[in-house]
Amino acid sequence: MQRSPLLDLHAAAGAVIAAADGPAPLLLTYGDVPGEHEAARRGAALFDETTRGLVRVHGADARELLHRLLANEVLPLEPGRGNRNLLLSPKGKVRFDFQLTVAPDGAYLLDTEPDDGARLRDALDMYVFSEAVELEDLGDEAAPLLLVGPAAADAARAATGLEPPDEVGACAFASSTAARCA
């Protein structure tokens, strides 16, 4: 998503918004950086990450294809689980760094840095020949938020009704693309 759908709400609430080097404006602060930092350390803080990319990989051969191409294991992951992963060049250089999560329907969600979704989809597509795999860039449809801090689980529970996972790398899903991960 090039521009956060929450940007006008942030501005109306007094946030300082700065023009970005790229196409998306950035939320800098609500005016009290030390207070915001303290809230994240002692309570909970919500970060607008709606400019991040999201690629959905699914199909009968998706699991095996991703396992062959990516630097971290994919085969043992069950729905609701995930890991940090990399797509490397043939010489071992990092091309893409992303969070991979298995959705309840068995699809793989690849959460990328801003503006990397379409490029990651295209890079993966180069390796799809006869495999039954579909690659979708959902960056314009996704609007991720990051909730952090010691009170984050309570805030997530109150807002979503989901029981947050206890294990690192585990996710609780509200839908096939909405998750809360530890």
CORLINTA-V871987 format. One record per backbone hydrogen bond with DSSP energy under -0.5 kcal/mol. NH is the residue of the N-H (numbers start at 1). CO is the residue of the C=O. E is the energy in kcal/mol with one decimal. If there is no record, write none. Layout:
{{NH;CO;E} {NH;CO;E}}
//
This chain:
{{7;4;-1.4} {10;6;-2.5} {11;7;-2.7} {12;8;-2.4} {13;9;-1.5} {14;11;-1.5} {15;10;-2.5} {16;29;-3.8} {17;15;-0.6} {18;26;-3.1} {26;18;-3.2} {28;16;-3.2} {28;26;-0.6} {29;16;-0.9} {36;32;-2.7} {37;33;-2.5} {38;34;-2.3} {39;35;-2.2} {40;36;-1.9} {41;37;-1.9} {42;38;-2.7} {43;39;-2.5} {45;148;-2.4} {47;45;-0.5} {47;146;-3.5} {49;47;-0.8} {49;144;-1.8} {52;49;-2.0} {53;112;-1.1} {55;110;-2.1} {56;136;-2.8} {57;55;-0.5} {57;108;-2.9} {58;134;-2.3} {61;132;-2.2} {62;59;-1.5} {65;61;-2.4} {66;62;-2.6} {67;63;-2.1} {68;64;-2.0} {69;65;-1.9} {70;66;-2.5} {71;86;-2.2} {77;74;-1.6} {80;102;-3.0} {81;78;-2.0} {82;169;-1.1} {83;100;-2.1} {85;98;-3.2} {87;96;-2.2} {88;69;-0.6} {88;86;-0.6} {89;93;-2.8} {92;89;-2.2} {95;87;-2.6} {96;87;-1.7} {98;85;-2.3} {99;111;-2.0} {100;83;-3.0} {100;98;-0.5} {101;109;-2.2} {102;81;-2.9} {103;101;-0.6} {103;107;-3.0} {106;103;-2.2} {108;57;-3.1} {109;101;-3.3} {109;107;-0.5} {110;55;-3.0} {110;108;-0.5} {111;99;-3.0} {111;109;-0.7} {112;53;-2.1} {112;110;-0.7} {115;51;-0.7} {116;113;-2.0} {120;116;-2.9} {121;117;-2.5} {122;118;-2.4} {123;119;-2.3} {124;120;-2.6} {125;121;-2.3} {126;122;-1.0} {127;124;-1.9} {128;125;-1.2} {129;127;-0.7} {133;131;-1.7} {134;58;-3.6} {136;56;-2.6} {138;54;-3.1} {138;136;-0.8} {139;54;-0.5} {141;138;-1.8} {142;138;-2.0} {146;47;-2.7} {147;145;-0.5} {148;45;-2.6} {148;146;-0.5} {151;43;-3.0} {152;149;-1.9} {155;151;-2.2} {156;152;-2.9} {157;153;-2.5} {158;154;-2.4} {159;155;-2.2} {160;156;-2.6} {161;156;-0.5} {161;157;-2.1} {164;162;-0.8} {170;167;-1.7} {171;80;-3.2} {172;180;-2.7} {174;178;-2.7} {175;178;-1.3} {179;177;-0.6} {180;172;-2.2} {182;170;-2.6}}
//
